[in-house]
Amino acid sequence: MVVLIRILLVAAAAWAATPMARADSTSLMGQAQLSNPARYSYTTAQGAEIRATTDNRAFTVWWQPTAGVAPNGVIVALHGHDSWATDEFFLWHPYAKSRGYAVMALQWWFGTGEATSDYYTPTQMYPLISKLLSDKGVRTGTVLFVGYSRGSANSYAMAALDHASTGRRYFGLVLSNSGGAMLDYPPNQAIVGGSYGPTPYAGLSWAMYCGEKDPDPTINGCPAMTAARDWVTSYGANVVLFIDDPNGDHGGFMTNSANVETALATYATVLVAATTVPTCTLSASATSVSPGASVTLTASCSPTATAYTWTGGTCAGTASASCAVTPAATTTYTIAGSSAAGWGPTASLTVTVADRTAPSVPAQLAASAIGTTQLTLGWAAATDDVGVSSYRVMRNGAQVGSVSAPSYADSGLAPATAYTYTVSACDAAGNCSAASAALSVQTATVLTDALSNAEADCLFNWGEDHYPTALSPARAASQTAAPYYYRRYATSNSYLGVASTDHHLYYLDASGTLTDLGLAATWSTLARCR
């Protein structure tokens, strides 16, 4: 650069004493074109957007590889003193184009002077930059923010605004190039004063460049940048790259392509973390334990997750990458991690509880609904230290069923046959109790559906005794008219008969309505006629 960065202590005094210099977007675009026509023409030839800022004081340059398609990454460059946004675009564009990155540059110097009033302040710059990034749909954590010289001196406040003050967190990697963190600079004093919290750079990756031949080492050279590295680290930053160029001068970063390539390789790893959802694996201090033993579950995620969601037992709701549990039964745990790129897939792990205690013996075994070929067994539920999972039902010494509830319907039996049943309770570990007390049950005898005339007469008599209004006078003579064996009741003008076709009992009332009363044998049993 033509004029090197001046001591920011002097600039800070000028900040308070000098009114903000006025500029307008059109005049600055013209000055940029006159300053270096070739670089300005290069910018327009690449199809870059050169736009006036919303306050009409400066301009921005934006270029992306394909219109309407989100770029792989974005390089946001802040130039030094006595320089232009088109210069930064010219220097960074070839590198960005080869990688599919977008480039943005803000004209933050107003074309005259070097006092603080001749520049945007960080609090004026950041809204302009973040608004354009938002308009372009740039994702959080995907920006390489580069500050050179005096722009580098402002990178510290810009990072605090992005990462801590607004929380937008567009910056994934900050590259401070030949401009130290001067603690007398008012924006940096705000950081020291705690305006952005105790660790405004927590989780933010940083890179530094210095040239050992920089003519102003205590402000822009390696001593200054080493101090800046230690300073941002103290506020939570992770300095992932420090380039100490033994042959570089103040502008040596961009003149040595190896420096640029090294920084962009670091940026590529940051982009992976910002755009790739975490894939986690779940491990445990033990996967098979006895009841009452504790287990620690730990998730390992790549890229690193910033948040976690758990399911399973007491881990549900845990927010960290590890969880301590004391499972009472075999339990499956799951975890998924998230980052700025979103939620990753779910990983699972099952901790087996080695249960060796059998459930209690089932009691009160009884039978109900005993028919000719089926019956229902019931018993009092058993207990277990972990839990009863099933009951084994034995008939005549052989297992005929396994159920989870204390009830079993047995079928396919022979009529008028005695069967002996026992039940044992089992848990999920395969521990089973001793058999219950045996229960002997005999199935019912098969009765024919057909009624003899004598049985039918018994049934008719019972009906006349219980339903005298519908069946009168009682004890009329029984008659036969195929397929019915019946009685006619003159007073009630009705009939009651048994059909030989289906062995059902039928009733014909005075209005001529015939009602099927069901199987006659059922009524006969009720009437105690069989």
C-alpha positions as CSV (number, residue, x, y, z in Angstrom):
1,M,0.0,0.0,0.0
2,V,1.2,3.6,-0.7
3,V,0.7,4.8,2.9
4,L,1.3,2.4,5.8
5,I,-1.1,2.2,8.7
6,R,-0.5,5.0,11.3
7,I,-0.4,4.5,15.0
8,L,-4.1,4.1,16.0
9,L,-3.5,5.9,19.2
10,V,-3.2,9.1,17.2
11,A,-6.2,8.1,15.1
12,A,-8.3,7.6,18.3
13,A,-7.6,11.2,19.3
14,A,-8.6,12.4,15.8
15,W,-11.8,10.3,16.1
16,A,-13.1,12.5,18.9
17,A,-11.8,15.8,17.5
18,T,-12.7,15.7,13.8
19,P,-16.2,15.6,12.3
20,M,-16.9,12.7,10.0
21,A,-15.7,13.4,6.5
22,R,-18.4,13.5,3.9
23,A,-18.3,11.4,0.7
24,D,-20.8,10.1,-1.8
25,S,-20.9,6.8,-3.6
26,T,-20.7,8.1,-7.1
27,S,-17.6,10.2,-6.5
28,L,-15.8,7.3,-4.7
29,M,-16.6,5.0,-7.6
30,G,-15.1,7.6,-9.9
31,Q,-12.0,7.9,-7.7
32,A,-11.5,4.1,-7.7
33,Q,-11.7,4.0,-11.4
34,L,-9.1,6.9,-11.8
35,S,-6.8,5.4,-9.2
36,N,-6.4,2.1,-11.1
37,P,-8.4,1.9,-14.3
38,A,-7.1,-1.6,-15.1
39,R,-8.3,-3.1,-11.8
40,Y,-11.6,-1.2,-12.0
41,S,-12.1,-2.5,-15.6
42,Y,-11.2,-6.0,-14.4
43,T,-13.8,-5.8,-11.8
44,T,-16.6,-4.8,-14.2
45,A,-15.4,-7.3,-16.8
46,Q,-15.9,-10.2,-14.4
47,G,-19.6,-9.2,-14.0
48,A,-19.1,-8.0,-10.4
49,E,-21.9,-5.8,-8.9
50,I,-20.6,-2.4,-7.9
51,R,-23.3,-0.8,-5.8
52,A,-23.7,2.4,-3.8
53,T,-24.1,1.8,-0.1
54,T,-27.5,2.6,1.4
55,D,-26.2,5.7,3.0
56,N,-24.7,7.0,-0.3
57,R,-21.3,7.4,1.2
58,A,-19.3,4.5,-0.3
59,F,-19.8,1.4,-2.5
60,T,-19.6,-2.4,-2.3
61,V,-18.3,-5.0,-4.8
62,W,-20.0,-8.4,-5.0
63,W,-19.2,-11.3,-7.3
64,Q,-20.3,-14.9,-7.3
65,P,-19.5,-17.7,-9.7
66,T,-23.1,-18.4,-10.8
67,A,-26.0,-16.0,-10.4
68,G,-28.8,-17.5,-8.2
69,V,-26.6,-20.4,-7.0
70,A,-25.3,-20.2,-3.5
71,P,-21.4,-20.1,-3.5
72,N,-19.3,-22.6,-1.7
73,G,-17.9,-19.9,0.5
74,V,-17.5,-16.1,0.6
75,I,-14.3,-14.0,1.0
76,V,-15.1,-10.6,2.5
77,A,-12.1,-8.3,2.2
78,L,-11.5,-5.0,3.9
79,H,-8.7,-2.9,2.3
80,G,-6.0,-0.8,3.9
81,H,-5.5,3.0,3.9
82,D,-5.4,4.8,0.6
83,S,-6.8,1.8,-1.2
84,W,-10.0,0.7,-2.9
85,A,-12.5,-2.1,-2.8
86,T,-11.7,-2.9,-6.4
87,D,-8.1,-3.5,-5.5
88,E,-9.1,-6.2,-3.0
89,F,-11.4,-7.7,-5.6
90,F,-8.7,-7.8,-8.2
91,L,-6.3,-9.6,-5.7
92,W,-8.8,-12.1,-4.4
93,H,-10.9,-12.9,-7.4
94,P,-8.6,-15.5,-9.1
95,Y,-8.3,-17.5,-6.0
96,A,-12.1,-17.3,-5.3
97,K,-13.0,-18.2,-8.9
98,S,-10.9,-21.4,-8.9
99,R,-12.6,-22.6,-5.7
100,G,-16.2,-21.5,-6.4
101,Y,-16.2,-18.8,-3.7
102,A,-17.9,-15.4,-3.9
103,V,-16.0,-12.2,-3.2
104,M,-17.3,-9.1,-1.4
105,A,-15.3,-5.9,-0.7
106,L,-16.5,-2.7,1.0
107,Q,-15.1,0.7,0.2
108,W,-14.7,1.9,3.8
109,W,-12.2,4.7,3.2
110,F,-13.7,8.0,1.9
111,G,-10.9,8.9,-0.4
112,T,-9.1,11.6,1.6
113,G,-6.9,11.6,4.7
114,E,-6.0,8.9,7.1
115,A,-7.8,10.1,10.3
116,T,-10.5,7.9,11.8
117,S,-13.1,10.3,10.5
118,D,-12.0,9.5,6.9
119,Y,-13.3,5.9,7.4
120,Y,-16.4,4.1,8.4
121,T,-16.3,2.9,12.0
122,P,-16.8,-0.9,12.6
123,T,-20.3,-0.2,13.9
124,Q,-21.1,1.5,10.6
125,M,-19.4,-1.1,8.5
126,Y,-20.8,-4.3,9.9
127,P,-24.5,-3.5,9.2
128,L,-23.6,-2.8,5.5
129,I,-21.7,-6.1,5.2
130,S,-24.1,-8.3,7.1
131,K,-27.1,-6.9,5.1
132,L,-25.5,-7.8,1.8
133,L,-24.5,-11.2,3.1
134,S,-28.1,-11.7,4.3
135,D,-29.5,-10.5,0.9
136,K,-27.3,-13.0,-0.9
137,G,-28.4,-15.9,1.3
138,V,-25.0,-16.6,2.8
139,R,-25.0,-19.2,5.5
140,T,-23.6,-18.6,9.0
141,G,-20.0,-19.6,9.6
142,T,-19.1,-19.6,5.8
143,V,-17.3,-16.3,5.5
144,L,-13.6,-15.7,5.3
145,F,-13.3,-12.2,6.7
146,V,-10.0,-10.6,5.6
147,G,-8.6,-7.3,7.0
148,Y,-5.4,-5.8,5.5
149,S,-3.3,-3.2,7.3
150,R,-5.7,-0.6,8.7
151,G,-8.5,-3.0,7.7
152,S,-6.8,-5.6,9.8
153,A,-6.7,-3.2,12.8
154,N,-10.5,-3.1,12.4
155,S,-11.0,-6.9,12.1
156,Y,-11.0,-7.4,15.8
157,A,-14.0,-5.1,16.4
158,M,-15.8,-6.5,13.3
159,A,-15.3,-10.0,14.6
160,A,-16.8,-9.0,18.0
161,L,-19.8,-7.4,16.3
162,D,-20.4,-10.5,14.1
163,H,-19.8,-13.2,16.7
164,A,-20.9,-11.7,20.0
165,S,-22.9,-8.4,19.6
166,T,-25.3,-9.3,16.8
167,G,-24.9,-13.1,17.0
168,R,-25.2,-13.4,13.2
169,R,-21.9,-15.3,13.1
170,Y,-21.3,-15.1,9.4
171,F,-17.6,-15.2,9.9
172,G,-16.1,-18.7,10.0
173,L,-12.5,-17.6,9.8
174,V,-11.0,-14.2,10.4
175,L,-7.7,-13.3,8.7
176,S,-5.9,-10.4,10.3
177,N,-3.1,-9.3,7.8
178,S,-0.5,-6.9,8.9
179,G,-2.5,-4.9,11.4
180,G,-2.3,-5.4,15.1
181,A,-4.9,-5.0,17.8
182,M,-4.2,-1.6,19.2
183,L,-5.7,-1.4,22.7
184,D,-6.2,2.4,22.6
185,Y,-8.5,2.1,19.6
186,P,-12.0,2.8,20.9
187,P,-13.7,-0.3,19.4
188,N,-11.0,-2.5,21.0
189,Q,-11.4,-0.6,24.2
190,A,-15.1,-1.6,24.1
191,I,-14.0,-5.3,23.9
192,V,-11.6,-4.9,26.8
193,G,-14.3,-3.1,28.8
194,G,-16.6,-6.1,28.4
195,S,-19.2,-4.7,26.0
196,Y,-19.3,-8.0,24.2
197,G,-19.0,-10.3,27.2
198,P,-16.0,-12.0,28.6
199,T,-15.3,-14.2,25.6
200,P,-16.6,-12.5,22.5
201,Y,-14.5,-14.7,20.2
202,A,-15.5,-18.1,21.7
203,G,-15.7,-20.7,19.0
204,L,-14.3,-18.4,16.3
205,S,-11.3,-19.5,14.2
206,W,-8.6,-16.9,13.4
207,A,-5.5,-16.7,11.2
208,M,-2.7,-14.1,11.4
209,Y,-0.1,-12.9,8.9
210,C,3.0,-10.9,9.5
211,G,6.1,-10.1,7.4
212,E,9.4,-9.8,9.1
213,K,10.5,-7.0,6.8
214,D,7.5,-4.9,7.7
215,P,8.9,-1.4,8.3
216,D,6.6,-0.8,11.3
217,P,6.9,-4.1,13.3
218,T,5.4,-2.9,16.6
219,I,2.1,-1.9,14.8
220,N,1.9,-4.1,11.7
221,G,4.8,-6.5,11.8
222,C,5.4,-9.8,13.6
223,P,5.7,-8.4,17.2
224,A,2.4,-6.7,16.7
225,M,0.7,-9.7,15.2
226,T,2.1,-12.0,17.9
227,A,0.6,-9.8,20.5
228,A,-2.7,-9.7,18.6
229,R,-2.7,-13.5,18.5
230,D,-2.3,-13.7,22.2
231,W,-5.0,-11.0,22.7
232,V,-7.7,-12.7,20.7
233,T,-6.9,-16.0,22.3
234,S,-7.5,-14.5,25.7
235,Y,-11.0,-13.6,24.5
236,G,-11.8,-17.2,23.3
237,A,-10.6,-17.3,19.7
238,N,-8.9,-20.3,18.3
239,V,-5.9,-19.1,16.3
240,V,-5.5,-22.0,13.8
241,L,-2.9,-20.4,11.6
242,F,0.0,-17.9,12.1
243,I,2.1,-17.1,9.0
244,D,5.4,-15.5,9.9
245,D,6.9,-14.7,6.5
246,P,10.7,-14.1,6.8
247,N,10.8,-12.4,3.4
248,G,7.5,-10.6,3.5
249,D,7.0,-6.9,3.9
250,H,3.9,-5.0,4.8
251,G,2.1,-6.2,1.7
252,G,3.8,-9.5,1.4
253,F,0.7,-11.7,2.0
254,M,-0.8,-11.3,-1.4
255,T,2.5,-11.1,-3.3
256,N,3.4,-14.6,-2.1
257,S,0.8,-17.0,-3.4
258,A,2.0,-19.7,-1.0
259,N,0.7,-17.5,1.9
260,V,-2.7,-17.2,0.2
261,E,-2.9,-20.9,-0.6
262,T,-2.0,-21.8,3.0
263,A,-4.7,-19.5,4.4
264,L,-7.3,-20.8,1.9
265,A,-6.5,-24.4,2.8
266,T,-7.2,-23.5,6.4
267,Y,-10.4,-21.8,5.4
268,A,-11.5,-24.9,3.5
269,T,-11.4,-26.9,6.7
270,V,-13.5,-24.3,8.5
271,L,-16.0,-24.5,5.6
272,V,-16.3,-28.2,6.0
273,A,-17.3,-27.8,9.6
274,A,-19.7,-25.0,8.7
275,T,-21.4,-26.8,5.9
276,T,-21.3,-30.5,6.9
277,V,-23.7,-31.9,9.5
278,P,-22.0,-33.8,12.3
279,T,-21.8,-37.6,12.1
280,C,-21.6,-39.0,15.6
281,T,-20.6,-42.4,17.1
282,L,-21.7,-43.4,20.5
283,S,-19.5,-45.4,22.9
284,A,-19.9,-46.6,26.5
285,S,-17.6,-47.3,29.4
286,A,-19.4,-50.7,29.5
287,T,-22.1,-52.2,27.3
288,S,-23.2,-55.1,29.6
289,V,-23.6,-54.4,33.3
290,S,-25.3,-55.8,36.4
291,P,-28.4,-54.0,37.8
292,G,-27.4,-50.9,39.7
293,A,-24.1,-50.3,37.9
294,S,-23.3,-47.0,36.3
295,V,-22.3,-46.4,32.7
296,T,-20.9,-43.3,31.0
297,L,-22.0,-42.8,27.4
298,T,-19.8,-40.5,25.2
299,A,-20.5,-39.1,21.7
300,S,-17.7,-38.4,19.2
301,C,-18.9,-36.2,16.3
302,S,-17.1,-35.2,13.1
303,P,-17.2,-32.3,12.4
304,T,-17.6,-31.2,16.0
305,A,-21.2,-30.7,17.1
306,T,-22.3,-27.6,18.9
307,A,-25.5,-29.1,20.3
308,Y,-26.8,-32.6,21.0
309,T,-30.1,-34.3,21.4
310,W,-30.4,-37.6,23.4
311,T,-33.1,-40.3,23.8
312,G,-33.2,-43.3,26.1
313,G,-33.6,-43.5,29.8
314,T,-32.3,-40.6,31.9
315,C,-30.1,-39.3,29.0
316,A,-33.2,-37.7,27.4
317,G,-32.8,-34.0,27.6
318,T,-29.0,-34.1,28.2
319,A,-27.3,-31.2,26.4
320,S,-23.7,-32.3,26.4
321,A,-21.7,-34.9,24.5
322,S,-21.7,-37.4,27.5
323,C,-24.3,-38.9,29.8
324,A,-23.9,-41.0,33.0
325,V,-26.7,-43.6,33.5
326,T,-27.6,-46.4,35.9
327,P,-30.0,-48.4,33.8
328,A,-32.5,-50.7,35.6
329,A,-33.1,-52.7,32.4
330,T,-31.5,-53.1,29.0
331,T,-31.9,-49.7,27.3
332,T,-31.1,-48.3,23.9
333,Y,-29.7,-44.8,23.8
334,T,-29.4,-42.5,20.8
335,I,-27.7,-39.2,20.1
336,A,-27.6,-36.7,17.2
337,G,-25.3,-33.7,16.9
338,S,-25.9,-30.4,15.2
339,S,-23.8,-27.5,14.0
340,A,-24.4,-24.4,11.8
341,A,-25.0,-26.8,9.0
342,G,-27.9,-28.5,10.8
343,W,-28.6,-31.8,12.5
344,G,-26.7,-35.0,11.6
345,P,-27.9,-38.6,11.6
346,T,-28.7,-40.5,14.8
347,A,-26.3,-42.9,16.4
348,S,-27.5,-45.6,18.8
349,L,-26.0,-47.9,21.4
350,T,-27.7,-50.5,23.7
351,V,-26.5,-51.1,27.2
352,T,-27.5,-54.6,28.4
353,V,-28.4,-55.1,32.0
354,A,-27.4,-58.7,33.0
355,D,-30.5,-59.6,35.1
356,R,-30.0,-62.9,37.1
357,T,-33.0,-62.8,39.4
358,A,-36.1,-64.8,38.4
359,P,-39.6,-63.4,38.9
360,S,-41.9,-64.6,41.7
361,V,-44.0,-67.7,41.1
362,P,-47.5,-66.9,39.7
363,A,-50.3,-67.6,42.1
364,Q,-54.1,-68.0,42.1
365,L,-54.2,-69.9,38.9
366,A,-57.9,-70.4,37.9
367,A,-60.0,-71.3,34.9
368,S,-63.1,-69.6,33.5
369,A,-65.4,-69.8,30.5
370,I,-64.9,-73.5,30.3
371,G,-66.4,-74.9,27.1
372,T,-66.2,-78.2,25.3
373,T,-63.1,-77.3,23.3
374,Q,-61.7,-74.1,25.0
375,L,-61.2,-72.4,28.3
376,T,-59.6,-69.2,29.7
377,L,-56.8,-69.3,32.4
378,G,-56.1,-66.3,34.7
379,W,-53.6,-65.8,37.5
380,A,-52.2,-63.1,39.8
381,A,-49.3,-61.1,38.2
382,A,-45.8,-62.0,39.2
383,T,-43.2,-59.5,40.4
384,D,-39.5,-59.0,39.3
385,D,-36.7,-56.6,40.3
386,V,-36.4,-55.5,36.6
387,G,-39.7,-56.5,35.1
388,V,-41.8,-59.5,34.0
389,S,-41.7,-59.8,30.2
390,S,-43.8,-63.0,29.7
391,Y,-45.6,-66.0,31.2
392,R,-45.1,-69.6,30.0
393,V,-48.3,-71.7,30.0
394,M,-47.9,-75.5,30.3
395,R,-50.6,-78.0,29.6
396,N,-50.0,-81.6,30.7
397,G,-46.3,-80.8,31.0
398,A,-45.8,-79.2,27.5
399,Q,-45.7,-75.5,26.7
400,V,-48.7,-74.3,24.8
401,G,-48.3,-70.6,25.0
402,S,-46.4,-67.5,26.0
403,V,-48.2,-64.2,26.9
404,S,-47.2,-60.9,28.3
405,A,-50.4,-60.5,30.4
406,P,-51.6,-62.8,33.2
407,S,-54.3,-64.4,31.1
408,Y,-54.4,-67.1,28.4
409,A,-57.1,-68.5,26.2
410,D,-56.6,-72.2,25.4
411,S,-58.4,-73.8,22.5
412,G,-58.5,-76.9,20.4
413,L,-59.3,-79.1,23.4
414,A,-61.3,-82.3,23.5
415,P,-64.7,-82.3,25.1
416,A,-65.2,-83.9,28.5
417,T,-61.4,-84.2,29.0
418,A,-59.3,-83.4,32.1
419,Y,-56.2,-81.1,31.6
420,T,-53.5,-80.0,34.0
421,Y,-52.1,-76.5,33.8
422,T,-49.1,-74.7,35.3
423,V,-47.7,-71.2,34.7
424,S,-44.2,-69.7,35.2
425,A,-43.1,-66.1,34.9
426,C,-40.0,-64.9,32.9
427,D,-38.1,-61.7,32.6
428,A,-36.3,-60.2,29.5
429,A,-33.0,-61.7,30.6
430,G,-34.5,-65.2,30.3
431,N,-34.8,-65.9,34.0
432,C,-38.0,-67.9,34.7
433,S,-39.7,-68.7,38.0
434,A,-40.7,-72.1,39.2
435,A,-44.0,-73.5,38.0
436,S,-47.2,-72.4,39.7
437,A,-49.4,-74.8,41.6
438,A,-51.0,-77.2,39.2
439,L,-54.6,-76.6,38.2
440,S,-56.8,-79.5,36.8
441,V,-59.7,-78.6,34.6
442,Q,-62.2,-80.8,32.7
443,T,-63.8,-79.5,29.6
444,A,-67.6,-79.6,29.1
445,T,-69.5,-82.5,27.6
446,V,-70.9,-82.1,24.1
447,L,-74.7,-82.0,24.1
448,T,-76.7,-82.5,21.0
449,D,-78.7,-79.6,19.7
450,A,-81.7,-81.8,18.9
451,L,-84.5,-82.0,21.5
452,S,-86.7,-85.1,22.0
453,N,-90.4,-84.6,22.1
454,A,-90.4,-85.1,25.8
455,E,-87.6,-82.5,26.3
456,A,-89.5,-80.1,24.0
457,D,-92.7,-80.7,26.1
458,C,-90.6,-79.9,29.3
459,L,-89.4,-76.7,27.6
460,F,-93.0,-75.7,26.6
461,N,-94.2,-76.2,30.1
462,W,-91.4,-74.1,31.5
463,G,-92.2,-71.3,29.0
464,E,-95.9,-71.4,29.9
465,D,-95.1,-71.1,33.6
466,H,-92.7,-68.1,33.0
467,Y,-94.6,-66.3,30.2
468,P,-98.3,-67.0,30.9
469,T,-99.6,-63.9,29.0
470,A,-97.9,-64.9,25.8
471,L,-98.5,-68.6,26.2
472,S,-102.1,-69.4,27.3
473,P,-103.9,-71.5,28.1
474,A,-101.1,-73.7,29.5
475,R,-100.6,-77.3,28.8
476,A,-102.2,-77.5,25.4
477,A,-101.6,-80.6,23.5
478,S,-98.3,-80.7,21.5
479,Q,-98.7,-81.2,17.7
480,T,-96.4,-82.0,14.8
481,A,-96.4,-80.2,11.4
482,A,-93.0,-80.7,9.7
483,P,-90.6,-79.3,10.4
484,Y,-92.1,-78.1,13.7
485,Y,-93.0,-79.8,17.0
486,Y,-95.3,-77.2,18.6
487,R,-98.1,-76.1,20.8
488,R,-101.0,-73.7,19.8
489,Y,-102.3,-71.3,22.5
490,A,-105.9,-70.4,21.7
491,T,-106.3,-67.6,24.2
492,S,-103.2,-65.7,23.2
493,N,-103.6,-66.8,19.6
494,S,-99.9,-67.7,19.5
495,Y,-97.5,-70.7,18.8
496,L,-94.3,-72.0,20.4
497,G,-92.4,-74.7,18.6
498,V,-89.0,-76.3,17.9
499,A,-87.8,-76.7,14.3
500,S,-86.1,-80.0,13.3
501,T,-84.2,-78.2,10.6
502,D,-82.0,-76.0,12.8
503,H,-83.1,-77.1,16.3
504,H,-84.1,-73.5,17.1
505,L,-87.0,-72.3,19.3
506,Y,-89.6,-70.2,17.4
507,Y,-92.5,-68.0,18.6
508,L,-95.4,-66.9,16.4
509,D,-97.4,-64.1,17.9
510,A,-101.1,-63.0,17.3
511,S,-100.0,-60.6,14.6
512,G,-98.3,-63.3,12.6
513,T,-94.7,-62.2,13.5
514,L,-92.3,-65.1,13.7
515,T,-89.4,-64.7,16.1
516,D,-86.3,-66.9,16.2
517,L,-85.4,-67.3,19.9
518,G,-82.1,-69.2,19.2
519,L,-80.9,-72.7,19.9
520,A,-83.6,-74.7,21.7
521,A,-80.9,-76.6,23.6
522,T,-79.8,-73.4,25.2
523,W,-83.3,-72.7,26.5
524,S,-83.6,-76.3,27.5
525,T,-80.5,-76.1,29.6
526,L,-81.9,-72.9,31.2
527,A,-85.2,-74.6,31.9
528,R,-83.3,-77.5,33.4
529,C,-84.9,-79.9,30.9
530,R,-81.6,-81.5,30.2
